[in-house]
Amino acid sequence: MKATSIKSGILAVLAVFTMSLTAHAGKKPIDVKKSTIKWVGKKVTGQHNGTIAFKSGEVVLKEGKLVGGTFVVDMSTINTLDLTGDYKNKLDGHLKSDDFFGVASHPTATFVITSVDGNTVKGDLTIKGHTEKQAFTLVKKGKVISGDVSVDRTKFDIRYGSKSFFDNLKDKAINDEFELAIHIVF
């Protein structure tokens, strides 16, 4: 009986070891140089657009399907594309200030996938130290995950120019939601 118990114990240990290797093999780092985030922020009188870069990240795959992942965005890379010179520098600086993303105190933003149902990805989005549950539609094709995402900035204590919090802004109002076009390569 002891021999059977020892064999069962060894088999159990081997099974756990094999499962942990299989689980680990499903994690793939993202290619931060090929992965992109494009943003659009709108206001009453127009809009601005730009990019921001991933710092790091990984996707978790099971049988080729997305089942998890963690993504870290380098907030210091906020870059406006539709302006040049002093106007660009002023907007980039303002977006990095405490009025918006507070980059000095919050140098990264993160998204941790908690579940995936078809193309609906749910997870915890942390911006400016505030974490909120979010659901996005992301599509995986080969080694690329992409999708368009809208984020309500006011949920992350980013209230500057929001008509939801300030009266009489008129044409100075900035939309609460900003848009992201996500393109992740792994």
N, C-alpha and C positions, 0 to 999 in steps of 0.2 A: 504494500500500500504506500509506503514511503516513496518508493521509486516512481509510482504513478503520480503522486503529489509533486515530486520534484520535476518530473517531465511536464506536468501541467503548468507548473510555475515557470519553467524555462520557456514553454510555448507562449505563455501569456506575456512574458517579458519581450520575447521576439516579436510578437504581434504588435505590442505598443511601440517598440522601436521601429518596426516597419511602417506603421501608421504615421509616426512622427516624421519619418523620412519622406513619406508620400505627401504629407501636409506641407512640409518645408519646400518640397520640389515644386509646389504649386505657386510659390511666391516669385514674382518677377519684378525686378526694379524697373522703374520707368526711365526712359531716355530723356533727361531734362533738357538736352540741347535740341531735340526734335519735337518735344512736347510744347504746346503753346496755350496761352490764355489770352484771348482778345476781349477787351471790355468796351462797353458803350454806356455813358451816363447822359441822361437827357434832362433838359430844363425847358421852361416855357419858350425861350427864344432860340432853341437849337439843341445841339448835342456835342459831346466830345467823345473821342475814341482813342484807344491805345492798347498797350500790351502789359502783361505782368508775367514773370517767370516762375516756374516751379523751382524749388530748392532741392526737393527730393520726393520720393514716393515709391510705392510698390502696389502692384495689383495681385490679387489672390485668385487663382483659377482652379476650377475643379472640372476635369474632363473637358477642358477648353472653354468653359463658361465662367464669366466673371461672378465671383461669390463674395469678394471683399477687397479691401485696399485702404491705404492711407496715403494722403497727399499733403505735402507741405509747400506753401507758396511763400516766396521771398518778397515781402511787401516793399522792400527798398527798391525793387525793380519797376515800380509803377512808372510807366512811360507814356506820355501823350503823343499821339502820332499826327493829329490834325492841326497842331500849332507848331510854330518855330520861334527861336530866339527867346526874348524876354517873356513873351506870353506863355510859351511852353514851360519855361523854367518856373514861372509864377504858379501855373496850374499844378505842375508836378509837385512843387513844394507845398502847395495848399492841400493837395490830396494826401500827402505824407504827414501833414500836421495833425494836431489833436482835434481840429474841426472835423476831420474825416477819419483816417485810419490810424493815427497816432503811432507811426512807424518806429519812432525812437523807443517807445515803451513796449510796442507789440510788433517786433520785426518779422513775425511769420503769421500766416493764417493756415488752418488745417481743415481737412475734410476726412473723416473716418467712416468708411462704409460699414453699416450695421446689418443691412440686409439687401438682397437683390431679388426682385420678382419680375421676371421677363426683362424689359428694358427700364423698369423703374428701380432706381437706386436710392436707398434711404440711408441717412447717416447723420453724424454730428458735425456741423460746420462751426468752426471757432474763428471769429474775427474780432480783433480789438479786445480780446480777453473774454468775450461773451460766446457761449455755446448754445446753438439752437438746432433742433431737429429739422432736417430738410429732406425733401424728396425731389429727385431730378430724373429726367428721361435721358439716359445715355445709351448709345448703341455701340456694341463691339463688333468690329469687322477685322478679322485677322489679328494683327498685333496693334490695332488702333481702337481707342475708345473715344467717342466724340458725342457732343450734344450742345444744345443751347440752354442756358440756365438763367433764370431771373432770381435776384436776391433782394429782399427788402432790407435796406441798410439800417432802417430805424430799429430793427430787432437787435442790432448790434451796437446800439447807442451812438449811431451816426446820424445826428439830427440837423446838422447845418443846412439851412435853406429849405427845410421840409415844411410844406404847408400843413402837414399833420400836427405840427407843434408850434408854428409861428403864424400869426395873422399878418395881413397887409404886406405880404411879400410881392404880390402882383407878378411882374415879369421877372423877378429875381428867384422865383421858386424853382427848386430842383426836384425832379421825380424821386420818390422814395426807393423805387426799384432801379437797380442797375443790371445790365445784361452781360453775360459771359458766354463766349464761344470757346468751348473746351476741346482740345485735341491732344490726347495722351497717347504716346508711342511707347511700347515696351518691348 
